[in-house]
Every structure is written in structure tokens, then in C-alpha cells.
């Protein structure tokens, strides 16, 4: 993710000064009611930095255009990078659910503070993009065809669902997919053996994410749309290109 923000001075100071950190966390918490959103995952972080503070640190680092490693090395991140990596790799956290909760809260905040234009177009937008990787040992990575580059790349297809309220484009869900299934995902036998793999007992959400790699994009899109409707996020129609043949009918 490369955030296109012109002025990042205040963001860069938030995590290097305690008073700024406290102020930033407090503002973020109030605006999004973060305590309630993260309450189902409070058991994850019982020691050290709180779950809220780690999440804010991650968001602000990415808004600053820095990776976790770069933010920690440059001093913009006053916590060990492994603290964030452990949180991101925790199988008990449903990041898609958290993303959808933030989207719902954002829509609620906007509607309560701004005059709602009843004539504004509200719709869902679904599109996929290329996530290119330089290594072939990433779990589930495969050869993918890039319609932008008009050639085969190595990595993932990112399928993203967004909600358009007439002014803001709000991400509501995402899945990763791989291609070339009938041709061993474009990997040689040696490359397949070297690729990272792990046996999972079905607990948590990692196995669900892994299974999505081979799921049809249309099926994954329908699931994401249903989750949005269940959270009372609805639009007039769905805008997408031909990610697959078929139709979507879920009562939007």
C-alpha cells in the first residue's frame, strides 16, 4: 500500500512522542469506538502493548508510506517490529471482520456528522489487481496473468470489495487468489517442494484464508457482499468487470 498524502509531519510525530501517541490513540478510539470493535479480540494481547496501540501504530506507519521494518528502523515506530508481526500472524484474529467493522463505523460517523445526499449513488465495486512477489517460496503463491502487463507474473490476485457512498471509497473485504491450477500453479516440482506450507488443525482463520486461494472469484465476491448486507451496508447495485461468468442476486 502506498498512501498518497501530502503532509505527514503530524503522523510521523505521533508515535515518537508519548503525548502525541496518547492523543492519537484517544482520537482514533473515540471516532471509531475502537474499544467495542476490538473487544472480541481482547484476549490476544494481555501483556505489553495493548491491541489498540499496536493497531494504531500499524495504521499510522502504513499511512506514512513505511513498511513495519522501515518504521521501526527509522525510529518512527517505538515498539519492536516483532510485536506487530506476531499480531498480524495471529490465527485467532479475523482481519476481514475487523475491516468490515471499521467500514461500518466509518459510514456511521459520516452519516451522523454530514448532511446525507439522498440522491447520491451508493454501490459496491469489485475488482482484482496483481500482487507481484519476487520469491517463489511464499505460501500459496502462483503464476498469475497480468492484464495490465500482458504477461505472466508470480504472486497473487487480490480481489477487493469496496463501498462507494457518493464521496468516499471504503474497503469492505478482500481475498487472495492463485491461478494456473491445472498446470500446478505454474510451479515446477522442485519449486512446489520449497514453497512454505503448514499443517493446520482448523482452528482460527488461517485455514479459511488458505482455502480462499482456490475459490472462484465470483463465489468469493458473493460471500463478501453477503457479509456487508448482514452488517447493514447496502447499495443500489454492484459494479465490476468480467471476473467470472454468472450473475449475482443477493437482495441488495
VOPAGU-2260 file (C-alpha; in pm, 1 decimal, decimal comma):
REM VOPAGU-2260
SITE   aa  ch    i         X         Y         Z
SITE  UNK   A    0       0,0       0,0       0,0
SITE  UNK   A    1     135,5     338,1     -92,9
SITE  UNK   A    2     -61,4     618,4      71,3
SITE  UNK   A    3     -64,0     941,0    -129,7
SITE  UNK   A    4     -65,6    1201,0     145,9
SITE  UNK   A    5      95,1    1540,6     101,5
SITE  UNK   A    6     169,4    1633,3     464,4
SITE  UNK   A    7     279,3    1358,4     704,2
SITE  UNK   A    8     463,3    1561,6     970,5
SITE  UNK   A    9     198,2    1512,6    1237,6
SITE  UNK   A   10     166,7    1143,0    1158,0
SITE  UNK   A   11     540,8    1090,9    1187,4
SITE  UNK   A   12     542,5    1257,2    1530,3
SITE  UNK   A   13     251,3    1063,4    1676,4
SITE  UNK   A   14     449,7     750,7    1757,8
SITE  UNK   A   15     772,7     923,7    1864,4
SITE  UNK   A   16     623,4    1144,0    2136,9
SITE  UNK   A   17     423,0     995,4    2422,2
SITE  UNK   A   18     177,2    1285,3    2442,6
SITE  UNK   A   19     114,9    1264,6    2070,5
SITE  UNK   A   20      70,4     889,6    2092,6
SITE  UNK   A   21    -185,3     924,3    2372,9
SITE  UNK   A   22    -368,1    1197,6    2180,5
SITE  UNK   A   23    -371,3     997,3    1858,8
SITE  UNK   A   24    -494,1     679,4    2026,1
SITE  UNK   A   25    -764,6     870,2    2214,0
SITE  UNK   A   26    -891,1    1043,7    1898,6
SITE  UNK   A   27    -883,1     721,4    1699,9
SITE  UNK   A   28   -1064,9     537,4    1978,3
SITE  UNK   A   29   -1340,5     796,6    2005,6
SITE  UNK   A   30   -1403,1     830,8    1634,1
SITE  UNK   A   31   -1429,6     458,7    1563,2
SITE  UNK   A   32   -1535,5     330,1    1903,7
SITE  UNK   A   33   -1227,6     110,8    1878,2
SITE  UNK   A   34   -1272,8     -43,8    2221,2
SITE  UNK   A   35   -1601,5    -202,8    2119,9
SITE  UNK   A   36   -1472,4    -311,3    1777,8
SITE  UNK   A   37   -1168,8    -486,1    1926,0
SITE  UNK   A   38   -1340,5    -627,4    2234,8
SITE  UNK   A   39   -1384,8    -978,2    2079,1
SITE  UNK   A   40   -1003,8    -996,2    2044,3
SITE  UNK   A   41    -904,9    -851,4    2382,5
SITE  UNK   A   42    -769,9   -1191,9    2490,0
SITE  UNK   A   43    -499,1   -1176,0    2221,6
SITE  UNK   A   44    -290,4    -904,5    2392,5
SITE  UNK   A   45    -278,3    -935,0    2771,8
SITE  UNK   A   46      79,9    -818,0    2823,0
SITE  UNK   A   47     299,4    -544,9    2680,1
SITE  UNK   A   48     147,2    -300,1    2432,6
SITE  UNK   A   49    -231,8    -305,3    2409,4
SITE  UNK   A   50    -403,9    -433,9    2097,3
SITE  UNK   A   51    -535,6     -84,9    2028,9
SITE  UNK   A   52    -190,3      76,4    2042,6
SITE  UNK   A   53     -32,6    -187,7    1816,3
SITE  UNK   A   54    -311,3    -146,7    1561,9
SITE  UNK   A   55    -279,2     232,5    1563,5
SITE  UNK   A   56      98,1     201,0    1521,0
SITE  UNK   A   57      48,7     -29,1    1222,1
SITE  UNK   A   58    -205,2     202,0    1056,7
SITE  UNK   A   59      -1,4     518,3    1104,9
SITE  UNK   A   60     317,1     354,0     979,9
SITE  UNK   A   61     143,4     246,1     660,9
SITE  UNK   A   62     -17,1     588,7     616,4
SITE  UNK   A   63     333,4     729,4     631,8
SITE  UNK   A   64     429,6     507,6     340,0
SITE  UNK   A   65     664,6     299,2     555,4
SITE  UNK   A   66     684,2     -74,4     599,7
SITE  UNK   A   67     684,7    -206,5     955,8
SITE  UNK   A   68    1059,0    -274,4     929,6
SITE  UNK   A   69    1136,3      72,5     790,9
SITE  UNK   A   70     921,6     247,5    1052,3
SITE  UNK   A   71    1099,6      62,6    1333,3
SITE  UNK   A   72    1449,0     126,8    1194,3
SITE  UNK   A   73    1389,0     498,2    1133,1
SITE  UNK   A   74    1258,6     549,4    1485,6
SITE  UNK   A   75     902,2     633,6    1378,7
SITE  UNK   A   76     781,6     316,7    1547,3
SITE  UNK   A   77     859,5     295,5    1918,1
SITE  UNK   A   78     796,7     -75,7    1956,3
SITE  UNK   A   79     967,2    -389,9    1836,1
SITE  UNK   A   80     861,3    -487,5    1483,8
SITE  UNK   A   81     808,8    -846,3    1602,6
SITE  UNK   A   82     526,9    -718,1    1824,1
SITE  UNK   A   83     334,5    -618,0    1512,1
SITE  UNK   A   84     434,2    -926,3    1311,7
SITE  UNK   A   85     309,4   -1156,6    1588,2
SITE  UNK   A   86     -22,5    -974,6    1593,3
SITE  UNK   A   87     -58,1    -987,3    1215,7
SITE  UNK   A   88      18,9   -1360,3    1215,0
SITE  UNK   A   89    -222,9   -1446,6    1495,4
SITE  UNK   A   90    -469,6   -1704,2    1352,7
SITE  UNK   A   91    -737,0   -1611,6    1607,2
SITE  UNK   A   92    -789,2   -1263,2    1461,1
SITE  UNK   A   93   -1040,5   -1228,3    1178,9
SITE  UNK   A   94    -896,5    -930,5     991,1
SITE  UNK   A   95   -1178,7    -930,8     736,5
SITE  UNK   A   96   -1430,7    -890,5    1017,6
SITE  UNK   A   97   -1228,4    -604,3    1168,5
SITE  UNK   A   98   -1204,0    -433,8     827,3
SITE  UNK   A   99   -1579,9    -461,0     780,3
SITE  UNK   A  100   -1641,9    -325,6    1130,8
SITE  UNK   A  101   -1425,4     -21,6    1056,0
SITE  UNK   A  102   -1610,8      32,3     728,0
SITE  UNK   A  103   -1946,0      18,8     904,7
SITE  UNK   A  104   -1826,5     260,5    1173,5
SITE  UNK   A  105   -1685,5     498,9     910,3
SITE  UNK   A  106   -2020,2     507,9     730,9
SITE  UNK   A  107   -2196,0     568,8    1063,5
SITE  UNK   A  108   -1959,1     855,2    1155,6
SITE  UNK   A  109   -2003,6    1024,9     816,7
SITE  UNK   A  110   -2382,3     995,5     820,2
SITE  UNK   A  111   -2402,6    1139,2    1173,5
SITE  UNK   A  112   -2176,6    1438,2    1100,4
SITE  UNK   A  113   -2262,5    1524,4     740,0
SITE  UNK   A  114   -2581,3    1600,8     557,1
SITE  UNK   A  115   -2680,2    1287,3     369,1
SITE  UNK   A  116   -2745,7    1333,5      -2,3
SITE  UNK   A  117   -3036,4    1100,9     -70,8
SITE  UNK   A  118   -2973,4    1127,2    -446,4
SITE  UNK   A  119   -2608,9    1020,2    -420,1
SITE  UNK   A  120   -2515,2     692,9    -587,9
SITE  UNK   A  121   -2438,9     414,2    -343,1
SITE  UNK   A  122   -2297,0      96,6    -481,6
SITE  UNK   A  123   -2042,7    -180,8    -436,3
SITE  UNK   A  124   -1732,2    -202,7    -653,3
SITE  UNK   A  125   -1544,0    -528,2    -704,3
SITE  UNK   A  126   -1211,0    -551,7    -883,6
SITE  UNK   A  127    -892,8    -755,9    -873,9
SITE  UNK   A  128    -531,4    -649,4    -900,8
SITE  UNK   A  129    -188,1    -809,7    -914,9
SITE  UNK   A  130      27,7    -863,4    -606,0
SITE  UNK   A  131     366,6    -949,1    -753,1
SITE  UNK   A  132     624,8   -1136,7    -545,5
SITE  UNK   A  133     992,6   -1180,9    -619,5
SITE  UNK   A  134    1024,8   -1515,5    -437,6
SITE  UNK   A  135     855,9   -1847,2    -508,2
SITE  UNK   A  136     856,4   -1982,3    -151,5
SITE  UNK   A  137     558,9   -1775,5     -30,1
SITE  UNK   A  138     273,2   -1998,4      79,4
SITE  UNK   A  139       7,6   -2029,2    -190,0
SITE  UNK   A  140     184,3   -1802,8    -439,5
SITE  UNK   A  141     145,2   -1898,8    -804,5
SITE  UNK   A  142     192,3   -1777,9   -1157,1
SITE  UNK   A  143     -78,1   -1522,7   -1245,0
SITE  UNK   A  144    -162,5   -1346,2   -1569,3
SITE  UNK   A  145    -144,4    -967,0   -1552,5
SITE  UNK   A  146    -389,9    -794,8   -1785,7
SITE  UNK   A  147    -205,6    -470,5   -1720,2
SITE  UNK   A  148     140,0    -601,4   -1809,2
SITE  UNK   A  149       7,1    -854,5   -2065,0
SITE  UNK   A  150     238,0   -1120,6   -1931,1
SITE  UNK   A  151     260,8   -1382,5   -1658,1
SITE  UNK   A  152     383,2   -1274,2   -1314,0
SITE  UNK   A  153     448,4   -1459,9    -991,4
SITE  UNK   A  154     238,4   -1374,4    -687,7
SITE  UNK   A  155    -132,3   -1344,0    -605,2
SITE  UNK   A  156    -452,4   -1192,6    -737,5
SITE  UNK   A  157    -604,8    -957,5    -480,2
SITE  UNK   A  158    -984,7    -938,7    -503,5
SITE  UNK   A  159   -1114,3    -625,6    -331,4
SITE  UNK   A  160   -1468,8    -520,6    -243,4
SITE  UNK   A  161   -1533,9    -151,0    -180,7
SITE  UNK   A  162   -1840,1      56,5     -98,7
SITE  UNK   A  163   -1898,9     391,5    -271,2
SITE  UNK   A  164   -2127,6     633,6     -83,5
SITE  UNK   A  165   -2106,9     916,3    -334,0
SITE  UNK   A  166   -1798,2    1076,0    -177,1
SITE  UNK   A  167   -1576,4     808,0     -23,2
SITE  UNK   A  168   -1449,0     471,3    -144,2
SITE  UNK   A  169   -1447,8     239,3     156,7
SITE  UNK   A  170   -1279,1    -106,4     153,8
SITE  UNK   A  171   -1510,8    -372,0     297,8
SITE  UNK   A  172   -1344,9    -704,5     217,5
SITE  UNK   A  173   -1062,4    -877,3      36,1
SITE  UNK   A  174    -940,7   -1222,1     -64,8
SITE  UNK   A  175    -621,6   -1357,8    -222,2
SITE  UNK   A  176    -635,6   -1599,5    -515,4
SITE  UNK   A  177    -394,8   -1803,9    -724,0
SITE  UNK   A  178    -413,5   -1919,3   -1086,1
SITE  UNK   A  179    -282,9   -2189,9   -1321,7
SITE  UNK   A  180    -437,0   -2458,0   -1101,5
SITE  UNK   A  181    -448,9   -2713,7   -1385,8
SITE  UNK   A  182     -79,5   -2656,2   -1453,9
SITE  UNK   A  183      48,4   -2699,0   -1096,4
SITE  UNK   A  184       7,3   -2324,4   -1039,9
SITE  UNK   A  185     292,4   -2257,6   -1282,1
SITE  UNK   A  186     547,0   -2415,9   -1046,6
SITE  UNK   A  187     799,2   -2687,9   -1110,5
SITE  UNK   A  188     803,5   -2988,3    -878,8
SITE  UNK   A  189    1115,2   -2853,7    -708,8
SITE  UNK   A  190     955,5   -2513,1    -655,5
SITE  UNK   A  191     644,3   -2673,9    -506,9
SITE  UNK   A  192     851,6   -2863,1    -250,0
SITE  UNK   A  193    1037,9   -2548,5    -148,0
SITE  UNK   A  194     719,8   -2344,1    -101,3
SITE  UNK   A  195     624,6   -2278,9     259,7
SITE  UNK   A  196     345,9   -2500,0     394,0
SITE  UNK   A  197     198,8   -2575,9     733,3
SITE  UNK   A  198     -49,1   -2828,5     867,7
SITE  UNK   A  199    -334,2   -2658,8    1049,4
SITE  UNK   A  200    -593,8   -2804,7    1283,0
SITE  UNK   A  201    -876,4   -2588,1    1150,8
SITE  UNK   A  202    -876,7   -2350,8    1446,1
SITE  UNK   A  203    -864,4   -1980,1    1380,9
SITE  UNK   A  204    -894,2   -1815,2    1040,3
SITE  UNK   A  205    -572,4   -1913,3     859,7
SITE  UNK   A  206    -720,0   -2225,7     704,0
SITE  UNK   A  207   -1016,0   -2024,6     578,6
SITE  UNK   A  208    -782,7   -1772,5     415,7
SITE  UNK   A  209    -578,4   -2052,3     258,7
SITE  UNK   A  210    -889,1   -2223,2     117,0
SITE  UNK   A  211    -988,3   -1895,6     -49,9
SITE  UNK   A  212    -681,5   -1918,6    -272,0
SITE  UNK   A  213    -854,6   -2174,2    -496,6
SITE  UNK   A  214   -1207,2   -2038,1    -461,4
SITE  UNK   A  215   -1377,2   -1888,5    -767,0
SITE  UNK   A  216   -1367,7   -1508,9    -756,7
SITE  UNK   A  217   -1741,2   -1484,4    -820,1
SITE  UNK   A  218   -1814,1   -1711,7    -523,3
SITE  UNK   A  219   -1576,3   -1512,1    -300,9
SITE  UNK   A  220   -1742,9   -1187,5    -416,1
SITE  UNK   A  221   -2088,1   -1313,6    -322,8
SITE  UNK   A  222   -1967,2   -1412,2      23,8
SITE  UNK   A  223   -1817,4   -1066,8      83,2
SITE  UNK   A  224   -2135,9    -897,2     -36,9
SITE  UNK   A  225   -2349,3   -1109,2     193,1
SITE  UNK   A  226   -2130,4   -1014,1     488,9
SITE  UNK   A  227   -2180,6    -645,2     402,5
SITE  UNK   A  228   -2557,6    -679,8     377,6
SITE  UNK   A  229   -2558,1    -863,8     711,5
SITE  UNK   A  230   -2380,5    -562,3     864,5
SITE  UNK   A  231   -2645,6    -327,7     716,1
SITE  UNK   A  232   -2418,6    -196,8     438,9
SITE  UNK   A  233   -2622,3    -198,2     119,2
SITE  UNK   A  234   -2604,2     -38,5    -223,8
SITE  UNK   A  235   -2820,7       0,6    -531,6
SITE  UNK   A  236   -2606,1    -222,4    -749,7
SITE  UNK   A  237   -2268,7    -394,4    -789,0
SITE  UNK   A  238   -2012,6    -257,3   -1033,3
SITE  UNK   A  239   -1747,3    -497,8   -1162,0
SITE  UNK   A  240   -1579,6    -623,7   -1475,5
SITE  UNK   A  241   -1595,5    -981,4   -1603,6
SITE  UNK   A  242   -1412,3   -1156,8   -1318,6
SITE  UNK   A  243   -1623,5   -1459,8   -1395,2
SITE  UNK   A  244   -1937,8   -1562,9   -1579,4
SITE  UNK   A  245   -2266,7   -1574,7   -1396,7
SITE  UNK   A  246   -2487,2   -1334,9   -1203,5
SITE  UNK   A  247   -2512,5   -1201,3    -850,4
SITE  UNK   A  248   -2851,5   -1196,9    -679,3
SITE  UNK   A  249   -2847,4   -1146,6    -302,6
SITE  UNK   A  250   -3115,9    -885,7    -247,9
SITE  UNK   A  251   -2914,6    -565,3    -237,4
